[in-house]
């Protein structure tokens, strides 16, 4: 009996809900009809203020919704338009930065001509580096200039910071070069404070911890005479012996190591050239030693 009573109670609730819903719909329809009659009958005795306000509120909500959607589409259109403008501005900034970088690079290359004697300035060739070896350091690289531009084998490669390396192979439009970091490269140097104190830069030394020096991009070498007075901070340049003209900056002495057993004085040199970043170079003819 209890179950049947609960069931009847639930049925009554559902009926009441339907009745209320039906009443609301009916009242709404009556209001709409009344408004319509009032609109076309100026003498209507019916007071439609409340219903009219309700319908007006609904209409306003719908209009606001359409306005929101319209403005939303407008915002989307403006966003796309602004995105295009921002992208164009970014492209212009990239192009401008590229021009500034190129200008700075050219200004750096002008400094190179201060390193060489007058006779080499007329034969100098400016070019960009277009390729390199694998790894972080520029040990070997390709220059975008060759025989057609006047590049010769064993030409000297420099940039605005100092000596970079030497050309070892030349084609019509390109040249291959090695930097001072390459084991095949060697150059005679002198101390800026004493032109008589000379030595050789070469990565083929027997220095302890040489791998550690190589990982930092440092150069290695030794003095021709172990009695030469060389200390940390000494500036070294090319000596003028061999293919390299005199006076091209190489770097500064970072460490001095005396090997008593071999009667050698090794030097570890921090180069002026950033061998992780070589973009533009100047190529000059090798010194004539024939």
Secondary structure as UniProt FT lines:
FT   HELIX           2..40
FT   TURN            42..43
FT   HELIX           49..112
FT   TURN            113..114
FT   HELIX           118..121
FT   TURN            122..123
FT   STRAND          125..132
FT   STRAND          140..143
FT   HELIX           147..149
FT   TURN            153..154
FT   STRAND          156..159
FT   TURN            160..161
FT   STRAND          162..170
FT   STRAND          175..179
FT   TURN            180..181
FT   TURN            183..184
FT   STRAND          186..191
FT   TURN            192..193
FT   STRAND          194..202
FT   TURN            208..209
FT   HELIX           210..215
FT   TURN            216..217
FT   STRAND          219..223
FT   TURN            226..227
FT   TURN            232..233
FT   STRAND          235..238
FT   TURN            242..243
FT   TURN            246..247
FT   STRAND          249..259
FT   TURN            260..263
FT   STRAND          264..271
FT   TURN            275..276
FT   STRAND          280..284
//
